[in-house]
Amino acid sequence: MKKLFWIFFSLFLTLGCSSTGRNKGNLNIYSVSQDAKIGAQFTAQVKKEMSMLYDEKLVDYMDALGQKIVDKFPEDKLFDYHFHVVKEPDLNAFTVGGGYVFVYLGLLHLVETEAELAMVLSHEIGHVVFRHVTESLTKAQGFSCCLAVGASAVGLGQTEAELINLFGQTGLLYFGRAAELEADRFGVEGIYAAGFDLKYAPSFFEKLLNIQKFKPGLLDKLLSTHPPLKDRIKQANEEMKKYTLKKDAIVSSQAFKDMKEHLQKYPNKYKQSELERQYIAYLMRHLRDDAPLP
């Protein structure tokens, strides 16, 4: 028993109970660097399994908007952020942690203002800031798995692949009600800090609620992993009261309007040759090697 105690004690000295920052005190066996490494590896897996858009105008716009929000929170910037567009009609967005955020094309079609889109991105950035992915992994694995992780310590080694598989198999994109509402609160804070009109904080949820009434099947995936929309609307309205509304708050920039116009070239189906051309051009421009070949 004494040996077992010292194994656990050494494990927590090595990995820590949590990182500093907004989630200080929450149980998380992963360091920030491990969080980033897991996010990068899972992103590579996502790119293999999902169809991605590498349209320069869309990617550059999404990155600019995301970085605008991130830059307002220098003390919370634990990771480098990367924003990607998934060429699917789902009305959704997600993060795999470590600074990697994905937005579906269907959602870009749905939003009518930049403030709404900023709320969505800020929500996902909130998940990253609070490190909800690795917190969820910590809860799912339990102490028995912690020992295996501890054997690899900071490097993770072969355990990394096992963690990525566990993430996908157990559906850990479901963070739980408390985490989702926490990310929503950060969403409101984020759009306010970035200068967007707070009145649009609940409007995206209101759009989804309207869709739910008339076409509930479109939201099955989203609603299965998030709190009731009425609860999210109620909280967003309450959070707005904490801030003083700005007279010059942004509803939509010209860049957003240009993006929406450019978006019209993308209906629900795309030519594979066009996607491959975009991808090659993207790699040539950015000299990126973090995505799989088409």
N, C-alpha and C positions, 0 to 999 in steps of 0.2 A: 504493500500500500504506500509505503514511503517513496519507493521508486516511482510509482504512478503519479504521486503528488508532485514530485520534482519534475517529471516529464511535462505535466500540465503547466507548472509554474514557469519552466524554461520556455515553453511554447508561447505563453502570453508575454514574456519579456521580449521574445524575438519578434512576434507578429503584432503585439499590442491589442488592446481591447477595442480601440477605435482610433481614428485619426483626429487631429485637431480640426477646428473649423466648426461649421454649423451642426455637424452630427457628433460632436464631441460627447462621449459618454455612451453612445450606442455601440452595441457589441458588433465588432467587425474584425475578423482575424486577418484581413488583407491590408497590406500597406498601400499607399497611394500609387507607388510604382507598379505593384502587382495588379492593382485595379486597372491602370492604363494598359498593362500588357494583356490582361484578359480581354479588355475592350477591343484592342487591336486584333487579337486572334479571332474573336467572335465576329468582328466586322469582316474579316477575310472570309469567314464561313457564310455570313449573310450574303456577301457579294457572289458567292458560288451558287447559292440557292434561290436568290431573288434577282429579277431583272432590274438593272440599274440604268438611270439616265445620266449621261455625261455631257449633256448639252451645256456648253460654256456659259451661256447667258443665264440659264436657270441655276447652275451650280455656283457661279460667281455671285448672283443675287442672294441666294440662300446663305452663302458663307458671310457675305457682308452684313446681312441682317442679324445672323446669329452672333457674329463677332461684336456687333454693336451692343448687343445685350450683355454678352460676357464681359466686355471691357468696362462695364459700369460696376463690376464687382471684383476688383483686383485682389482683394483679400480672400475671395472664394475661388480664385482661379487656380485650382490644383492640377489641371490638365490642359494640354493643347486641344482645341476643339475642331472637329471636322463635321461638316454638314453634307448629307447625301440625299439624293432624290430617287425614290423607288418608282419604277414605271408601272404601277398598279393602280386600279381605280378605288382602292380602299380609302375610307375617310379616317385616316389614322396617321400617327407618328409614333416613333419609339426611340429609345436609346438602349445601347448595350453597355453603357457605363464608360468610364475612362475618357470621356469627351467626344464620343461618337454618337451623332444624332441622325436619324433617318426620317424623312417626310415623304408620304405617299403623294403621287401625282393627283389622285382623286381629291385629296385635301386641298391642294393648291388650286384646283378648279373650284372648290366649294367656297373658300374664303372670299369675301367681297371687299375687305379692307386690310390694309397692312397691320393695323392694330390688332385685328383678330389673329392674323398669322403670327405676329410677335408674341401673343399670349400662348399660342401652341408651342412655339419654340422655347419660350421662357419656362413653360411647364417642364419640357424635356430637359432643359438645362438645370432646372431644379432637382430632377432625379439624379443628375450627375453630381451636382454640388453636394447633395446629401448622401451620395454614394449608396443609393438604394439597391443597385445591382449586387454589389458584394455583401451588403448587409443581408440581402435575401439568400445569397449563397451560403453565408455563415449560418443562418437559421436552418436552411434546408439540410446542410451536411451534418450538423451536430458535432459533438466532441470526438466521436469515433473517427470521423473523416478528418478532423483537425490534426490528429496525430500523423496521418499520411501526408497532409499538407506541410506539417512541421518538419517532416523528414527532408523535404525539398527546400524548406525555408524560403528565402526571398526569391530564389531562382525559379521555383515551382517545378521546372523540369517536366517529366512525363505527366505529372499530375495535371498540368495545364490542359492537355487535351481532354482528360477525364472531366475536368471542371466545365469545359465548354460543352461537352456532351451532356453533362448533367443539366446545364442551363437550358439547353434545347429540349431535352426530354421531359423535364418537370414543369415546363411552362413558367419559368420564373420571371417572365415579363409581367406577370401578375405580382405587383408589389404589395397589394393590400390596401384597404380603405385609407388607413392613416397616412401611408406614404403618398398615395395619390393626392389626397387633400393637402398634404404638406407641399407637394410640388405645385399644386394650384395656387397656394398662398405665395410661393416664390414667383409664380407666373405674374401675379398682380404686381408684386414688388418690382419685378423685372421690367415690365412694360412701362411702369411709372418712371423708373430710373432712366430708361432709354428715351423718354419724352413722348410716349404714345398716349392717346386718349383713353383714360381709364373706363369710360362708359362702354368700351368695347370688350372689357375683360370678360363679362358673362355672355356676350352676344354669340360667340362660337358655340357655347353649350346650348344656347337657346335655339340655334340653327339645328343642332343635333336632336334636340328634343322635338322639334317640329318634324324632322325626318322620321324619328322614332314613331310618331303618331300615325304617319301615312305609309311609310315604307320601313317597318321595323327590321326586316331581313338584312338591310344594308348595314346595320350597326351591330349585328350579332357578335362579331369578333371584338369590337371595341367595348361594348357594354358588358361583356363577360369578364373583363379585367379592370373595370373602373367603377367607382361609386355611382349611385343613381344621379342622373343629370340634374334633377331638381335640387339635390343636396349641393352639387357643385355650383349651380347658379346662385343659390342662397348664400354660400360662403363667399363667392366672388363679390356679390353686392355688399356683404358685410366688410370685407377687406378693403373695398374702395373707400369706405368711410374713414379709414386711417390716414388718408392722404388728401392734400389740398389740390383740387382740380386746377390744371394749368390752362390758361386762355389760349396759348399757342400750341397746345398738344397736337401731335401728329395723328391724323386719321389714315392717310395714305400718301406716300411719297411718289414722285414721278417715276422712280426706279420700280416701285411696285406696279404702277400702271403699265409700264413698259413690259414688265415680266408677265403680267396677265395677258397682254396682247400677244406676246411671244408664245404663251402657253396654248393659244388656239391652234397651233400647228400640231398639237398632240391630242388626237382623239383617243379612244380606248385601245386601238391597235396600232402597231408600229412595224415598219419594215426592219427586219433583222440587219440588213446591210447598212441602213442608216445608223442604227445603234452601234454597230461595230466601227463605222467611220468616226462617230463621235468619240468613242472610247479611245481609239488610236490617237486622235487629235488631242484629246485630254492628256494622255500620257506624254505625248511629245512636248506639249506646252509646259506641263508641270514636272516632267521627269519623275513621275510618281511610280513607285514599285510596290505599293501597299495594296494593290487590287489584282485579282486574278485576270488572266487573259480571257477574252471572250471566246 
